[in-house]
Amino acid sequence: MHARIPTTLETIQNARLHANKKLGQHFLTDEMLLSSIVRCAALPMGVHAIEIGSGPGGLTRALLAEDHVAHLTAIELDVRCVVALQPLMEHYPQRFTLHQRDALDVRLHDLTPAPRAVVANLPYNVGTTLIIHWLKEIATYGADVVDSITVMLQKEVVERMVARPDSADYGRFSILCQWLCEVDYCMDVPPEAFTPPPAVMSSVVRLVPRAQPAFAASWEEVEAFTHAAFAQRRKMLRKNLLAWRSDAVERMEACSIDPTRRAETLTQKEIATLLIK
């Protein structure tokens, strides 16, 4: 018979874990909030869940308590947390695998069989970088890379992911996310829910890869276009897009797009028109 599993708070106390600011750690211990995040993920039966940055295992426990999860694979860089989670691995030897690795060195489709879904409280210092890393994998290998990605990030980052054209938060990150995925804002999480409390509000967002991207283009093409278009937000497209193509103004005019507009006004449809013209 297995011994009782230590709670998340007991794990923090027993292992004397202190959140590492350099790793962007903020530990979430509120069981109701953790269960809410798992519900936001809307996981299908038999899913192979992937967690990035397990920390002391709050979300890990919530995922392992979910009947729909056939297996959980966790990636954790901090060796202190890997050691602290040994009791969980011993309790769930068939359902829980933990790797001490950098998530940026891992491809999702190499980690587990399908169906797979990411559910994570991402380290704040690499959250955006990880999302872009996964989007590039989806663009390269297709929508089957992952069924869904449900993550917690700074609220301001999530607002950029869901932003619509002609808004202050809309930018290249918005375009990359929405080009490849349906993006849904799920819930806010206050600072006091964490140990230690971050200086900002956090939010949970869910991305579901589109069967086909919003428009046909390669990752390199979209990245180059958005990098040029948003290089200087206050400048007009006719200035910024010259770094993308020398005939950018002619292309815009041929597509009935006013070259004096700014990048944040461009819709996905207009970007598609410019790329395929």
Secondary structure, DSSP 8 states (H G I E B T S, - for coil): -------HHHHHHHTT----GGGT--EE--HHHHHHHHHHHT--TTEEEEEE--TTSHHHHHHHT-TTEEEEEEE---HHHHHHTHHHHHH-TTTEEEE-S-GGG--HHHHS-SSEEEEEE--TTTHHHHHHHHHHHHHHH-GGG-SEEEEEEEHHHHHHHH--TTSTT-SHHHHHHHHHEEEEEEEEE-GGGEES--SS-EEEEEEEE-SS-SS---HHHHHHHHHHHTSSTTS-HHHHGGGT-TTHHHHHHHTT--TTS-GGG--HHHHHHHHH-
